[in-house]
Amino acid sequence: MALHRITTSTWGATFKRAKLVYTAVVRPAITYAAPIWFSPAGAEATKNNLIDKLNKIQNRCLRTIAGAYKATPTPLLESETDIPPIRTHLAMLQAQHQARTKNLPTRALVKKACKRIQMQLQGQRGRQRIRKTTPGNRKEAWFDSLGIDSTSRQPVRIQIRKWAQEQWTKEWEEHRDKIPPDKRPTAYTNRMHPSIHDGLTKAESSLAIQLRTERTGLKAFLYDRKVPNVTATCTCGHPRQTVKHVMLYCLDRSDRTTFLGRLGLIDFYYILSNKDTLLKPLR
């Protein structure tokens, strides 16, 4: 895929530009004509194997954009890059299509013609048959259940995006709640705004995401991933060489004041969530 040829975790297009290539070129290509072949859950679910294939493509692209390790959970990749799950994006495209075509004159004309044909067929057969709902009818019913108000002062497109964002947030929180609080990295504590990558090189953006997700090249992570001949012990003797230990407590780090400041800031989550404090350990 072309995206993997223009950027990697340490060189190439910046985080912002790599993300733009995916959202403007790759994603529109893999979701082409989605309102026709995609049916949201609750209407007529699209075959899971098709969605799984699209998920694999998106996940591979997100790892390239973020410069993250393969062990990084997909929900963290999505939140760190601010790119929603592919199914949520497809549902948003379906909702936008339904909103655009709902009141078109041609749609009413097609419905009228279909109804006339149904009546003619019933008359010829001499008995009334049970009408089965079509995929199109189920999609319309699904859209009506979203509660989008076309008479509101807020544009319909904005309402749909807000609905999609709420669905994504709900799914993300359900995933986060399954992780024990003492094992949640900074990326689970608060979601990073994409603007934090402004002005960073690709290598710095990759390192920022690796620090926030705590999927890095430090010994504790490599040991947990069962890398041969690696122990979790830090060079200072601490039993686990983690991001938090190295940044705040490692005795071998004499340059700690570079990112802790003269006041001795030890709020680990604040350091990795604030752009000003995050830049210091990156550089």
C-alpha positions as CSV (number, residue, x, y, z in Angstrom):
1,M,0.0,0.0,0.0
2,A,1.3,3.4,-1.0
3,L,0.9,4.8,2.6
4,H,3.6,2.4,3.8
5,R,6.0,3.7,1.2
6,I,5.9,7.3,2.2
7,T,6.1,7.0,6.0
8,T,7.3,4.7,8.8
9,S,7.7,5.0,12.5
10,T,10.9,7.0,12.3
11,W,10.9,8.8,8.9
12,G,8.7,10.1,6.1
13,A,5.5,12.1,6.1
14,T,4.5,13.6,9.4
15,F,1.7,12.3,11.5
16,K,-0.7,15.0,10.2
17,R,0.1,14.4,6.5
18,A,0.1,10.6,6.8
19,K,-3.3,10.8,8.5
20,L,-4.5,13.1,5.6
21,V,-3.4,10.5,3.0
22,Y,-5.5,7.8,4.8
23,T,-8.6,9.9,5.4
24,A,-8.6,11.6,1.9
25,V,-7.4,8.8,-0.3
26,V,-7.3,5.3,1.3
27,R,-10.5,5.3,3.4
28,P,-12.7,6.7,0.6
29,A,-11.4,4.0,-1.7
30,I,-12.2,1.1,0.7
31,T,-15.6,2.5,1.6
32,Y,-16.7,3.4,-1.9
33,A,-20.5,3.1,-2.4
34,A,-20.8,2.1,1.3
35,P,-24.5,3.2,1.5
36,I,-25.4,0.5,-1.1
37,W,-23.6,-2.5,0.4
38,F,-23.4,-1.6,4.1
39,S,-26.3,-2.2,6.5
40,P,-25.8,-1.0,10.1
41,A,-26.5,-3.3,13.0
42,G,-30.2,-3.5,13.7
43,A,-31.1,-3.3,10.1
44,E,-29.5,-6.0,8.0
45,A,-26.0,-6.5,9.3
46,T,-23.3,-6.7,6.7
47,K,-21.3,-9.9,6.6
48,N,-18.7,-9.9,9.3
49,N,-16.0,-11.2,7.0
50,L,-16.2,-8.1,4.9
51,I,-16.0,-5.7,7.9
52,D,-13.1,-7.8,9.2
53,K,-11.1,-7.3,6.0
54,L,-11.7,-3.5,6.2
55,N,-10.7,-3.5,9.8
56,K,-7.4,-5.2,9.0
57,I,-6.7,-2.6,6.3
58,Q,-7.5,0.3,8.6
59,N,-5.6,-1.1,11.5
60,R,-2.5,-1.6,9.4
61,C,-2.8,2.0,8.2
62,L,-3.3,3.3,11.7
63,R,-0.1,1.6,12.9
64,T,1.8,3.2,10.1
65,I,0.3,6.6,10.9
66,A,1.0,6.3,14.6
67,G,4.3,4.5,14.4
68,A,3.0,2.1,17.0
69,Y,3.9,-1.5,17.9
70,K,1.7,-4.3,16.8
71,A,0.8,-5.0,20.4
72,T,-1.0,-1.7,20.7
73,P,-4.7,-2.3,21.1
74,T,-6.8,-1.2,18.2
75,P,-9.1,1.1,20.3
76,L,-6.0,2.9,21.5
77,L,-4.8,3.4,17.9
78,E,-8.1,4.8,16.9
79,S,-8.3,7.2,19.9
80,E,-4.6,8.4,19.5
81,T,-5.1,9.1,15.8
82,D,-8.6,10.4,16.2
83,I,-9.9,8.0,13.5
84,P,-13.2,6.2,14.4
85,P,-13.7,2.4,13.9
86,I,-14.5,1.5,10.4
87,R,-18.0,0.3,11.2
88,T,-18.8,3.6,12.9
89,H,-17.5,5.5,9.9
90,L,-19.6,3.3,7.6
91,A,-22.7,3.9,9.7
92,M,-22.1,7.6,9.5
93,L,-21.9,7.4,5.6
94,Q,-25.1,5.4,5.6
95,A,-26.8,8.0,7.7
96,Q,-25.6,10.9,5.6
97,H,-26.9,9.1,2.4
98,Q,-30.3,8.5,4.0
99,A,-30.5,12.2,5.0
100,R,-29.6,13.4,1.5
101,T,-32.0,11.1,-0.3
102,K,-34.9,11.0,2.1
103,N,-37.0,13.8,0.6
104,L,-35.9,13.5,-3.1
105,P,-38.7,13.5,-5.6
106,T,-37.2,10.6,-7.4
107,R,-37.3,8.5,-4.2
108,A,-41.1,9.1,-3.8
109,L,-41.6,8.3,-7.5
110,V,-39.8,4.9,-7.1
111,K,-41.8,4.1,-4.0
112,K,-45.1,4.9,-5.8
113,A,-44.1,2.7,-8.8
114,C,-43.2,-0.2,-6.5
115,K,-46.5,0.0,-4.6
116,R,-48.4,0.0,-7.9
117,I,-46.6,-3.1,-9.1
118,Q,-47.3,-4.8,-5.7
119,M,-51.0,-4.0,-6.0
120,Q,-51.2,-5.4,-9.6
121,L,-49.5,-8.6,-8.6
122,Q,-51.9,-9.1,-5.7
123,G,-54.8,-8.6,-8.0
124,Q,-53.6,-11.2,-10.5
125,R,-53.0,-13.8,-7.9
126,G,-56.3,-13.2,-6.2
127,R,-55.0,-13.2,-2.7
128,Q,-53.0,-10.8,-0.5
129,R,-49.5,-11.8,0.4
130,I,-47.4,-10.7,3.4
131,R,-45.1,-7.9,2.3
132,K,-41.5,-8.5,3.3
133,T,-39.5,-5.5,4.3
134,T,-36.7,-4.8,1.9
135,P,-33.1,-3.8,2.9
136,G,-33.8,-0.3,1.8
137,N,-36.9,-0.1,4.1
138,R,-34.8,-1.4,7.0
139,K,-32.1,1.2,6.4
140,E,-34.8,3.9,6.4
141,A,-36.2,2.7,9.6
142,W,-32.7,2.6,11.2
143,F,-32.1,6.2,10.1
144,D,-35.4,7.3,11.6
145,S,-34.5,5.7,14.9
146,L,-31.4,8.0,15.2
147,G,-33.6,11.0,16.1
148,I,-32.0,13.3,13.5
149,D,-34.1,16.5,13.4
150,S,-34.1,18.0,9.9
151,T,-35.9,21.1,11.2
152,S,-33.3,21.9,13.8
153,R,-31.0,24.9,13.4
154,Q,-28.1,22.6,13.7
155,P,-27.2,21.2,10.2
156,V,-28.1,17.5,9.7
157,R,-24.5,16.6,8.8
158,I,-23.3,18.0,12.2
159,Q,-26.0,16.0,14.0
160,I,-24.9,12.8,12.3
161,R,-21.3,13.4,13.1
162,K,-22.2,14.1,16.7
163,W,-24.2,10.8,16.8
164,A,-21.3,8.9,15.4
165,Q,-18.9,10.5,17.9
166,E,-21.2,9.5,20.8
167,Q,-21.4,5.9,19.5
168,W,-17.6,5.7,19.2
169,T,-17.1,7.2,22.7
170,K,-19.5,4.7,24.2
171,E,-17.7,1.8,22.6
172,W,-14.3,3.1,23.6
173,E,-15.4,3.6,27.2
174,E,-16.8,0.0,27.3
175,H,-13.4,-1.2,26.1
176,R,-11.5,0.9,28.7
177,D,-13.7,-0.2,31.6
178,K,-12.6,-3.8,30.9
179,I,-9.0,-2.8,31.7
180,P,-8.1,-2.8,35.5
181,P,-7.4,0.8,36.6
182,D,-3.9,0.0,37.8
183,K,-3.0,-1.4,34.3
184,R,-4.3,1.5,32.2
185,P,-1.7,3.6,30.4
186,T,-2.0,7.3,30.0
187,A,-3.9,6.9,26.7
188,Y,-6.8,5.3,28.6
189,T,-6.9,8.2,31.1
190,N,-7.5,11.0,28.6
191,R,-7.7,11.1,24.8
192,M,-5.1,13.2,23.1
193,H,-6.1,16.0,20.7
194,P,-4.4,15.6,17.3
195,S,-3.1,19.1,17.5
196,I,-0.5,17.9,19.9
197,H,1.4,16.5,16.9
198,D,1.7,20.0,15.2
199,G,5.3,20.8,14.6
200,L,6.6,17.3,15.5
201,T,8.7,15.1,13.3
202,K,7.4,11.6,12.5
203,A,9.8,10.0,14.9
204,E,8.7,12.4,17.7
205,S,5.0,11.7,17.0
206,S,5.6,8.0,17.1
207,L,7.5,8.2,20.4
208,A,4.7,10.3,21.9
209,I,2.1,7.7,21.1
210,Q,4.4,4.9,22.3
211,L,4.9,6.6,25.6
212,R,1.2,7.3,26.1
213,T,0.2,3.7,25.2
214,E,3.3,2.3,27.1
215,R,4.1,0.0,24.2
216,T,7.7,1.0,23.8
217,G,11.1,-0.6,23.5
218,L,11.7,-0.6,27.2
219,K,12.6,-3.9,28.9
220,A,9.3,-4.4,30.9
221,F,7.2,-4.3,27.7
222,L,9.6,-6.5,25.7
223,Y,9.7,-9.0,28.6
224,D,5.9,-9.1,28.7
225,R,5.9,-9.8,25.0
226,K,8.3,-12.8,25.6
227,V,11.2,-11.4,23.6
228,P,14.1,-13.9,24.0
229,N,17.0,-13.0,26.3
230,V,15.3,-9.9,27.7
231,T,14.5,-9.3,31.4
232,A,12.2,-6.7,32.8
233,T,14.8,-5.3,35.2
234,C,16.0,-1.7,34.8
235,T,19.7,-0.9,34.6
236,C,19.3,0.9,38.0
237,G,18.1,-2.4,39.6
238,H,14.4,-1.7,39.7
239,P,12.4,-4.9,38.9
240,R,10.5,-3.3,36.0
241,Q,11.7,-0.8,33.5
242,T,8.5,1.0,32.5
243,V,7.8,4.4,31.0
244,K,6.7,5.8,34.4
245,H,9.8,4.4,36.2
246,V,12.3,5.8,33.7
247,M,10.6,9.2,33.5
248,L,10.1,9.7,37.3
249,Y,12.2,7.4,39.4
250,C,15.1,5.8,37.6
251,L,18.4,6.6,39.4
252,D,20.3,6.4,36.1
253,R,18.4,9.3,34.6
254,S,20.4,12.4,35.7
255,D,18.5,14.6,33.1
256,R,15.1,14.2,34.8
257,T,14.8,17.9,35.4
258,T,14.7,18.4,31.7
259,F,11.1,17.3,31.6
260,L,10.1,17.4,35.2
261,G,11.0,21.1,35.7
262,R,12.5,22.8,38.6
263,L,9.3,22.3,40.6
264,G,9.8,18.5,40.5
265,L,6.5,17.8,38.6
266,I,5.6,14.1,39.2
267,D,2.1,13.9,37.7
268,F,2.9,11.2,35.1
269,Y,-0.4,11.5,33.4
270,Y,-0.2,15.3,33.1
271,I,3.3,15.1,31.6
272,L,2.1,12.8,28.8
273,S,-1.2,14.6,28.2
274,N,0.0,18.2,28.0
275,K,1.8,19.3,24.9
276,D,4.3,21.6,26.6
277,T,5.4,18.9,29.1
278,L,5.2,16.1,26.5
279,L,7.7,17.8,24.2
280,K,10.5,17.8,26.8
281,P,11.0,14.0,27.1
282,L,10.6,13.7,23.3
283,R,13.5,16.1,22.7
